[in-house]
Amino acid sequence: MNPLVLVPARLAATRLPRKPLADICGEPMVVHVWRRAMEADVGPVVVAADSSEIADAVRAAGGRAVLTRPDHPSGSDRIQEALAAVDPDGRFDVVVNLQGDLPTIDPASVRASLTPLRDADVHISTLVALISAEEEKTNPNVVKVVGSHIAPDRLRALYFTRATAPWGDGPLYHHIGLYGYRRSALAAFVALPPSQLEQRERLEQLRAIEAGMRIDAMVVGAVPLGVDTPEDLERARAALSKPLSLRLQGAAEKS
């Protein structure tokens, strides 16, 4: 594999305006995400920005950014445009889509996301973590993955849902919104119209499932903090003020 990591970032956000530029310990949030991706050391990292302000912030930190249209409906569409601009000759055959609001992502998790793509039958890879907090099991904001184990640390995803699923005794898994795409799978995915289940659950990845694409998920130790609200931002500031080992320990205890 020859991977490229793309970080989609846009200024517009309903609950936390100008989110990518929010200050965390002296640097914009998007720069923290870029740093985590660089620490993963799986390939070049490029931020797909919708504004020159985001691009300038990344470049000021020594990173690489490309400007994309501001009107993309999803991060997947944004990284498809960025991929065409960054790599028109098709040198990179795998694209990691790392959301720009995951400043506490463990670099090891980014690396783990590539493992399923060593299997030629897998089109898309993602991450999950075991749910231990009871309130998360019924929280519709916590997306669950229903899947079958094909290895102790790997699932074949059969469905994604906001409901508590599957029913009965057994583990539940929290989906982490990081994706690894084969380049051909990304192109096919963004060309598809939104699917019925995608629109009903408001989960983009169901479009791929309904189209017959195979998604496998690696089980990792902790869920990174996704920043969507001012309260999340304060938690991210507190977490990133600690050494990495303590951040990961705290995340594991909460997941």
VEXVO-693926 format. One record per residue: x, y, z of N, C-alpha, C in turn; residue number from 1. Coordinates in steps of 0.02 Angstrom, whole numbers, plus 50000, padded with zeros to 5 digits. Layout:
% VEXVO-693926
X,Y,Z,X,Y,Z,X,Y,Z,NUM
...
//
This chain:
% VEXVO-693926
50041,49940,50000,50000,50000,50000,50043,50062,50000,1
50016,50114,49969,50049,50180,49969,49998,50231,49993,2
49992,50241,50059,49938,50282,50086,49953,50357,50085,3
49899,50395,50083,49899,50467,50091,49847,50484,50144,4
49864,50526,50192,49817,50547,50244,49790,50616,50226,5
49724,50621,50222,49691,50685,50208,49646,50703,50267,6
49651,50766,50288,49614,50791,50345,49565,50844,50320,7
49500,50828,50312,49452,50879,50291,49437,50927,50348,8
49435,50991,50332,49422,51042,50383,49384,51100,50352,9
49329,51120,50386,49289,51176,50361,49272,51222,50419,10
49265,51287,50402,49252,51336,50454,49180,51333,50480,11
49133,51318,50436,49062,51318,50457,49048,51259,50503,12
49021,51274,50562,49000,51222,50608,48945,51252,50652,13
48890,51217,50657,48831,51244,50691,48844,51255,50765,14
48871,51204,50798,48878,51208,50871,48943,51241,50894,15
48993,51242,50851,49057,51272,50869,49087,51306,50808,16
49065,51368,50793,49088,51403,50734,49164,51410,50733,17
49193,51406,50673,49265,51413,50661,49304,51360,50701,18
49275,51302,50706,49302,51248,50747,49375,51230,50730,19
49395,51222,50667,49464,51202,50655,49517,51250,50682,20
49497,51313,50691,49545,51363,50714,49541,51375,50789,21
49498,51337,50824,49492,51345,50897,49559,51331,50930,22
49578,51375,50976,49643,51368,51009,49642,51312,51060,23
49692,51268,51055,49703,51215,51104,49777,51217,51123,24
49791,51239,51183,49859,51240,51208,49906,51279,51161,25
49880,51334,51133,49922,51378,51093,49924,51365,51019,26
49888,51313,50996,49887,51298,50924,49816,51284,50902,27
49799,51298,50838,49732,51281,50813,49719,51206,50816,28
49657,51188,50826,49639,51117,50831,49662,51078,50770,29
49653,51106,50710,49671,51069,50650,49746,51054,50648,30
49787,51095,50679,49859,51083,50682,49873,51023,50728,31
49835,51018,50782,49844,50959,50826,49827,50895,50788,32
49773,50896,50748,49754,50837,50709,49809,50821,50659,33
49834,50872,50625,49889,50862,50577,49950,50831,50612,34
49965,50854,50673,50022,50826,50709,50011,50752,50726,35
49951,50734,50748,49938,50664,50763,49947,50621,50701,36
49924,50647,50644,49931,50609,50581,50004,50602,50562,37
50043,50655,50571,50115,50651,50556,50150,50601,50602,38
50129,50599,50666,50158,50552,50714,50142,50480,50696,39
50086,50469,50661,50069,50401,50640,50119,50375,50589,40
50147,50419,50548,50201,50402,50502,50180,50347,50453,41
50121,50356,50423,50099,50307,50373,50105,50334,50302,42
50116,50398,50294,50121,50428,50228,50114,50503,50234,43
50116,50538,50177,50108,50611,50178,50040,50631,50208,44
50038,50689,50239,49977,50715,50270,49961,50783,50239,45
49900,50790,50216,49878,50853,50185,49810,50872,50215,46
49803,50934,50235,49738,50959,50259,49699,50985,50200,47
49637,50960,50192,49592,50983,50139,49547,51037,50169,48
49565,51099,50158,49533,51156,50191,49481,51189,50145,49
49432,51219,50176,49382,51256,50137,49394,51330,50138,50
49448,51352,50170,49463,51424,50175,49538,51435,50180,51
49559,51494,50159,49630,51511,50163,49653,51518,50235,52
49608,51535,50281,49627,51541,50351,49651,51475,50379,53
49614,51421,50364,49636,51355,50388,49701,51335,50354,54
49705,51344,50289,49765,51325,50252,49826,51364,50279,55
49817,51428,50291,49873,51468,50316,49896,51445,50385,56
49848,51425,50428,49866,51402,50495,49907,51338,50492,57
49887,51293,50447,49924,51230,50440,49994,51243,50411,58
49998,51286,50361,50063,51301,50331,50109,51336,50380,59
50081,51378,50423,50122,51413,50473,50154,51364,50522,60
50121,51307,50532,50148,51255,50577,50195,51208,50541,61
50205,51218,50476,50249,51176,50438,50215,51121,50399,62
50148,51122,50399,50110,51071,50364,50092,51089,50293,63
50058,51043,50260,50037,51053,50192,49961,51055,50189,64
49934,51102,50151,49861,51109,50145,49843,51124,50073,65
49782,51105,50055,49756,51120,49988,49686,51149,49997,66
49669,51199,49957,49603,51230,49961,49553,51189,49921,67
49494,51180,49950,49440,51145,49916,49377,51188,49918,68
49327,51169,49879,49265,51207,49877,49232,51209,49946,69
49200,51265,49963,49168,51269,50029,49101,51233,50033,70
49072,51212,49977,49004,51187,49977,48998,51111,49974,71
49051,51075,49990,49046,51002,49989,48998,50977,50043,72
48956,50927,50027,48908,50903,50076,48939,50859,50130,73
48999,50832,50118,49030,50787,50167,49106,50790,50162,74
49137,50764,50214,49210,50760,50213,49236,50714,50159,75
49198,50662,50142,49219,50616,50089,49223,50652,50021,76
49174,50695,50007,49176,50733,49945,49235,50782,49946,77
49249,50810,50004,49305,50858,50009,49372,50823,49996,78
49381,50764,50025,49446,50731,50014,49453,50705,49943,79
49397,50690,49910,49401,50669,49840,49427,50726,49797,80
49403,50787,49809,49429,50844,49772,49503,50856,49788,81
49520,50851,49853,49589,50862,49873,49635,50810,49843,82
49613,50748,49840,49653,50694,49812,49670,50708,49739,83
49621,50731,49701,49632,50746,49631,49683,50802,49623,84
49682,50850,49669,49729,50906,49665,49799,50887,49687,85
49803,50847,49739,49868,50829,49768,49903,50775,49728,86
49864,50728,49701,49893,50669,49669,49856,50653,49603,87
49861,50697,49553,49825,50685,49491,49849,50624,49453,88
49910,50602,49467,49938,50544,49431,49921,50477,49463,89
49887,50479,49520,49865,50416,49551,49919,50375,49584,90
49969,50408,49613,50024,50371,49645,50000,50338,49711,91
49955,50371,49745,49931,50344,49809,49869,50302,49797,92
49871,50240,49823,49816,50193,49810,49769,50185,49870,93
49788,50215,49927,49747,50212,49988,49743,50283,50017,94
49683,50302,50038,49672,50368,50067,49643,50359,50137,95
49675,50388,50186,49649,50390,50254,49613,50456,50265,96
49549,50452,50282,49509,50511,50296,49507,50521,50371,97
49547,50567,50396,49551,50582,50468,49515,50647,50482,98
49459,50644,50517,49419,50703,50530,49459,50756,50567,99
49446,50818,50549,49484,50874,50578,49463,50894,50647,100
49417,50856,50679,49396,50873,50747,49414,50818,50796,101
49468,50781,50782,49491,50727,50826,49562,50742,50850,102
49572,50795,50889,49640,50815,50908,49675,50767,50955,103
49637,50722,50988,49668,50675,51034,49676,50605,51005,104
49667,50597,50940,49674,50531,50909,49743,50502,50923,105
49745,50439,50941,49808,50404,50953,49839,50388,50885,106
49901,50409,50872,49933,50393,50808,49933,50318,50793,107
49935,50276,50845,49933,50204,50834,49867,50182,50804,108
49813,50218,50820,49748,50202,50791,49746,50219,50716,109
49779,50273,50698,49784,50290,50626,49820,50234,50589,110
49873,50208,50618,49910,50153,50587,49867,50091,50583,111
49830,50077,50637,49789,50017,50639,49735,50017,50584,112
49712,50076,50565,49658,50080,50515,49679,50051,50447,113
49743,50045,50435,49766,50019,50371,49766,49942,50368,114
49765,49910,50426,49772,49837,50428,49720,49800,50386,115
49655,49816,50390,49606,49779,50350,49617,49784,50275,116
49648,49838,50252,49657,49848,50181,49712,49804,50151,117
49746,49767,50194,49792,49717,50168,49754,49658,50138,118
49690,49653,50155,49646,49602,50127,49614,49631,50064,119
49626,49599,50008,49603,49626,49943,49527,49630,49939,120
49490,49593,49982,49417,49595,49979,49387,49654,50015,121
49427,49691,50053,49402,49747,50093,49408,49812,50052,122
49354,49849,50049,49353,49912,50012,49368,49972,50057,123
49342,49970,50119,49347,50026,50165,49364,49998,50234,124
49405,50034,50271,49421,50014,50340,49400,50070,50387,125
49390,50052,50450,49372,50102,50501,49394,50075,50568,126
49373,50110,50622,49394,50092,50690,49333,50087,50736,127
49338,50045,50787,49287,50041,50840,49323,50031,50906,128
49286,50046,50960,49310,50032,51027,49253,50002,51068,129
49269,49958,51114,49219,49927,51156,49185,49979,51200,130
49119,49976,51204,49081,50021,51248,49078,49991,51317,131
49100,50029,51367,49095,50005,51436,49048,50048,51478,132
49039,50111,51458,48994,50156,51494,48921,50141,51476,133
48880,50127,51526,48811,50107,51513,48772,50160,51475,134
48784,50224,51491,48746,50278,51458,48761,50283,51383,135
48819,50260,51362,48836,50262,51291,48797,50210,51251,136
48777,50156,51284,48743,50102,51249,48675,50124,51221,137
48644,50172,51253,48578,50196,51231,48580,50266,51203,138
48639,50296,51199,48646,50365,51174,48645,50365,51097,139
48596,50398,51065,48594,50397,50992,48652,50436,50959,140
48687,50477,50998,48745,50512,50971,48807,50467,50968,141
48803,50410,51001,48857,50361,50997,48838,50309,50945,142
48872,50310,50889,48857,50264,50834,48886,50196,50850,143
48844,50144,50843,48866,50076,50856,48878,50038,50791,144
48925,49993,50793,48939,49950,50736,48915,49879,50753,145
48874,49852,50709,48853,49782,50714,48897,49744,50665,146
48933,49695,50691,48979,49659,50647,48995,49590,50673,147
49029,49552,50632,49051,49485,50652,49127,49484,50658,148
49152,49453,50710,49224,49450,50722,49256,49402,50671,149
49306,49427,50636,49347,49384,50594,49417,49376,50622,150
49430,49412,50677,49491,49406,50716,49475,49439,50783,151
49514,49426,50835,49499,49455,50901,49495,49532,50900,152
49534,49563,50856,49535,49636,50854,49508,49664,50788,153
49466,49626,50754,49440,49649,50690,49370,49623,50678,154
49327,49668,50653,49258,49652,50637,49245,49663,50563,155
49201,49623,50536,49172,49639,50471,49107,49676,50485,156
49103,49739,50466,49044,49780,50482,48985,49759,50439,157
48929,49745,50472,48868,49727,50438,48817,49784,50438,158
48822,49827,50489,48775,49883,50494,48803,49934,50543,159
48783,49997,50533,48798,50052,50579,48732,50082,50601,160
48726,50097,50666,48662,50121,50690,48670,50166,50751,161
48621,50209,50761,48618,50250,50822,48579,50214,50877,162
48547,50159,50860,48509,50120,50909,48557,50077,50950,163
48530,50047,51003,48568,50000,51043,48566,49933,51008,164
48622,49913,50979,48622,49852,50939,48693,49823,50937,165
48697,49755,50931,48642,49708,50925,48608,49694,50992,166
48549,49665,50989,48511,49648,51049,48543,49587,51084,167
48531,49582,51149,48554,49523,51186,48621,49534,51220,168
48644,49482,51254,48707,49485,51290,48765,49487,51241,169
48816,49524,51260,48876,49528,51219,48901,49600,51213,170
48959,49608,51184,48989,49675,51180,48953,49720,51130,171
48957,49785,51143,48936,49836,51096,48996,49878,51078,172
48999,49900,51015,49058,49936,50990,49040,50007,50967,173
49080,50053,50990,49074,50125,50974,49113,50138,50910,174
49079,50164,50859,49114,50180,50797,49154,50243,50803,175
49214,50242,50776,49259,50300,50774,49264,50322,50701,176
49249,50385,50688,49241,50409,50620,49306,50424,50583,177
49347,50373,50576,49407,50377,50535,49401,50321,50483,178
49416,50337,50420,49407,50288,50366,49471,50281,50325,179
49485,50219,50306,49535,50208,50255,49500,50182,50192,180
49512,50215,50136,49480,50196,50073,49532,50171,50023,181
49517,50118,49989,49552,50107,49927,49533,50165,49881,182
49579,50188,49841,49565,50246,49799,49505,50234,49754,183
49500,50175,49727,49444,50158,49683,49379,50157,49721,184
49381,50135,49785,49320,50133,49826,49296,50203,49843,185
49343,50249,49857,49324,50318,49871,49289,50349,49810,186
49318,50339,49751,49287,50366,49691,49217,50338,49680,187
49210,50273,49691,49144,50242,49682,49094,50267,49734,188
49118,50275,49795,49074,50297,49850,49046,50367,49838,189
49088,50414,49822,49064,50483,49814,49020,50491,49752,190
49025,50444,49705,48982,50447,49645,48912,50420,49658,191
48903,50386,49715,48837,50357,49731,48791,50410,49759,192
48726,50405,49744,48678,50450,49777,48667,50429,49849,193
48645,50474,49892,48630,50454,49961,48579,50397,49962,194
48590,50350,50008,48547,50291,50010,48490,50300,50061,195
48442,50255,50059,48385,50260,50103,48405,50254,50177,196
48444,50203,50193,48464,50194,50262,48510,50250,50286,197
48553,50273,50242,48596,50330,50258,48555,50390,50280,198
48503,50405,50242,48461,50462,50258,48420,50451,50321,199
48399,50390,50332,48358,50375,50391,48400,50379,50455,200
48459,50348,50454,48502,50347,50514,48548,50409,50518,201
48552,50445,50463,48599,50501,50457,48671,50477,50469,202
48688,50423,50433,48754,50394,50437,48778,50379,50366,203
48828,50417,50345,48852,50414,50276,48879,50345,50257,204
48909,50310,50304,48941,50246,50288,48891,50192,50267,205
48827,50202,50283,48777,50153,50261,48768,50154,50186,206
48785,50208,50154,48783,50210,50080,48829,50157,50051,207
48887,50150,50080,48934,50100,50056,48909,50029,50070,208
48881,50018,50129,48854,49952,50146,48798,49933,50098,209
48753,49980,50085,48697,49965,50041,48720,49953,49969,210
48776,49981,49951,48802,49972,49883,48844,49908,49877,211
48850,49870,49931,48886,49808,49929,48960,49813,49943,212
48983,49870,49967,49053,49878,49984,49067,49845,50051,213
49125,49816,50057,49144,49783,50120,49183,49833,50163,214
49160,49840,50226,49194,49883,50275,49216,49839,50333,215
49280,49838,50348,49306,49804,50407,49331,49855,50457,216
49324,49838,50521,49341,49884,50575,49392,49853,50622,217
49443,49890,50639,49491,49869,50690,49468,49892,50758,218
49475,49849,50808,49458,49866,50876,49519,49897,50910,219
49510,49959,50934,49565,49995,50967,49545,50006,51040,220
49593,50031,51079,49583,50033,51151,49540,50090,51177,221
49534,50144,51139,49498,50202,51165,49468,50243,51109,222
49415,50279,51127,49382,50325,51080,49413,50394,51087,223
49439,50423,51033,49466,50491,51039,49410,50541,51050,224
49426,50596,51082,49377,50648,51095,49361,50685,51030,225
49298,50682,51009,49276,50722,50952,49251,50789,50978,226
49274,50843,50948,49257,50910,50971,49200,50938,50929,227
49141,50944,50960,49082,50971,50926,49052,51031,50962,228
49067,51039,51026,49036,51090,51067,49089,51128,51107,229
49072,51185,51135,49119,51220,51179,49142,51177,51238,230
49097,51135,51264,49116,51091,51319,49168,51039,51296,231
49159,51012,51236,49208,50966,51208,49276,51000,51201,232
49274,51063,51179,49336,51100,51169,49374,51107,51235,233
49338,51120,51289,49371,51126,51354,49401,51060,51375,234
49366,51005,51361,49393,50939,51377,49456,50924,51336,235
49455,50945,51273,49514,50934,51231,49574,50974,51257,236
49561,51035,51278,49615,51076,51306,49645,51043,51368,237
49601,51017,51411,49625,50983,51471,49665,50920,51454,238
49639,50882,51405,49672,50820,51387,49740,50832,51355,239
49744,50881,51311,49807,50893,51275,49858,50930,51316,240
49839,50951,51375,49888,50981,51421,49926,50927,51459,241
49903,50863,51451,49934,50806,51486,49981,50768,51439,242
50028,50729,51465,50069,50686,51423,50026,50635,51386,243
50050,50610,51330,50012,50563,51288,49990,50502,51328,244
50032,50474,51370,50014,50413,51407,49954,50424,51452,245
49951,50482,51484,49894,50498,51527,49832,50511,51486,246
49839,50542,51427,49781,50554,51384,49749,50488,51363,247
49791,50441,51342,49765,50377,51319,49734,50337,51376,248
49764,50341,51435,49736,50307,51493,49667,50334,51510,249
49659,50401,51509,49596,50431,51524,49543,50414,51473,250
49562,50412,51409,49515,50395,51356,49492,50323,51362,251
49538,50278,51379,49520,50208,51387,49471,50197,51445,252
49480,50235,51499,49437,50227,51556,49366,50251,51541,253
49358,50300,51495,49292,50327,51479,49255,50287,51426,254
49291,50248,51385,49260,50214,51328,49232,50146,51346,255
//
